Amino acid sequence: MTTRISHVAKTFKAIALAAALSAITVTAASAQAAISEPAAYQAMYPYRDVLNGGAPTPAAKLVLLPPQVLQRLQAEESGVGIAKVPHYSHHHRGR
């Protein structure tokens, strides 16, 4: 009797494993189809990288920052409105 139960259990495990592998394969295939049209994907997800499997771009991190930080970054990159004064230290040698 125990051999029949173990045979049924092995069969059930094999079917469950096949179903799980099938689900994983279907999920991967459907995810691949979502990026089949790069322009449409980029229009829908502007802060995701089409060529890198939908990974967040560096701009995605900037979206979460406060506006003051973004304004400061824009000013620094454009060179407008930021005056950087070089700091010179005067060290005198003792003679």
N, C-alpha and C positions, 0 to 999 in steps of 0.2 A: 504494500500500500504506500509506503514511503517513497518508493521509486517513482510511482505515478505522480505523486504530489510534487516531487522535485523536478520531474520532467515538465509538468505544467508551469511550475515557477520559472524554470529556465526559458520556456517558450514565451511566457509573459514578459520576462526581462528583455529578451531579444526584440520583441515587438515594441516595447517601450523605448528601447534604445534606438530602433529604426525610426520611430515617430519623432523622437527628440532630434536626431540628426536631420531628418527631413524638415523640421521646423526651423532649424538653424540655417539650412541651405536656402529655404524660401525667404527668410529674413534678409540674408545677405544679397540674394538676387533682387529683391524688391528695393533695397537701399541703393544698389548699383543703378537701377532704372531711374531713380529720382534725380540723378545727376547726368542723365543722358543728354540733356539740353543745357549746356553751361550758361548761356545768356539768361534763360528763364530762371535758373537756380540763383544766379548772381542778383537778378532783380528781386527775387523773393527774400534772399538772405544776404544783404549787402555786407555784413560783417563776418561772413564765413568764406573760407578759401575753397574754391571749386576744385583746384588742382591737388589739394591736400586732404581729400576725403571729408570736406566740411569742417575742418578744424577752425577755431576762432582766429581771426586776423589780429595783428597788433592794434588796429583801430577799434576792435571790440572792447579792449580794456579801457580805452580812452572815453568811450561812451558813458561809462559808469562814474567818471570823475566829475567833480563840481565844475560849473561853468568858469569860475575864476582860474582854475588850473588850465583849462583848455585855452582861455584867452592869453594866459601867460606863455603857454607853449607856442601859440600862433605868433605872438609878438616876438619871441626869441628867434623863431625860425625865419620870420620875414625881415627882422632887423629894424622894424619900425617901433619907435617909442621906447626902446630899451637902450639906455646909455651905460655901457660897461666901462668903468674907470679902472685902469690897471693899478694894482696895489704894489707900490715899491717900498721895500724896507731898507732903511738906511742903517747900515752897520758900520760903525767907525772902528778902525783898528787902533789898538793902543800902540804907541810908538815907544 
